[in-house]
Amino acid sequence: MLSRTADNLFWMCRYVERAENTARMLDVNLQMSLLPQDEATRERSWRALMRISELQNQFDARYPEGSPRDVLRFMVRDEDNPSSIYACLRLARENARAVRGSLTTEVWETYNTTWLELLKHLRMDLPERNPGEFFEWVKFRSHVARGVMIGTMLEDEALHFLRLGMYLERADNMARMLDVKFHEYERGDETRQEVESAGATHTEFYRWAAILTSVSGLEIYRKVYRDVIAPDRVAELLILHGDMPRSLLASMRAVAGTLALVANDRSAETGRRAGKLCAELQYARVEDILADGLHRYLEQFLERTNDLGNRISQDFLLSIPA
């Protein structure tokens, strides 16, 4: 496959996944803002979204007050924010248009319709009038795009590069979300038992439930653990549980497996690094991760997935997007 085509396919799916994850993070913040909490805590929660996306400086320059309304505008409809839902869906559609010959008619129409519906929702101010409904729409359109892609495309290199972009982006976003949401529960030499006690209050129960719901994990958590929600089990489910579709292990298994399918003369080292990261996740224990520091673990994971993204670009694609 031509590297230009592979590049468009990779980023087409990656941008849709990024839009979905942005909607999920905004939605969980919206739910958590309804819980009893002081104004400073609520503001920190909204601004944490900027840290997840590494957009703090750009946001502060554009929106000095930094209100929740500003965060929503910046992350939903700001055309100059490359991680806004608007920018992601626009870029996804542009990439899809560039490779229409490699896509089925159904896939192209799904991307095009999503873009046109987004413009209509923005004109009607749906994100401001009913943000919950808008975020559900974004997630639904991502589900539709993924289902149409899997259900109508030939299982060839085009589909492999689509899946590669999707799962690499999913792993990156999940790690960022976990890092920010768990970081406040790690306090230097605090023991794991003290971390667990953070979930003892009713407020914290709803907080963890909202986080699980944001990644479609609440029902899965109940099936797997059948017990009260505890932070260490949330971490275990979202990092190490291979049967959880959005876990780090599930995403990296898909990345490593897909890399093996598209391997070329230059990609042996990239495949080795992906396989090594997958194996470490498969045999890790959440107790060891928490004891060593979850923040440090996730930072290292993000460094390694960023390295994988760079190496995939060098091995298969054109250039590394800014």
Order of alpha helices (4+ residues) and beta strands (2+ residues): alpha-alpha-alpha-alpha-alpha-alpha-alpha-alpha-alpha-alpha-alpha-alpha-alpha-alpha-alpha-alpha-alpha
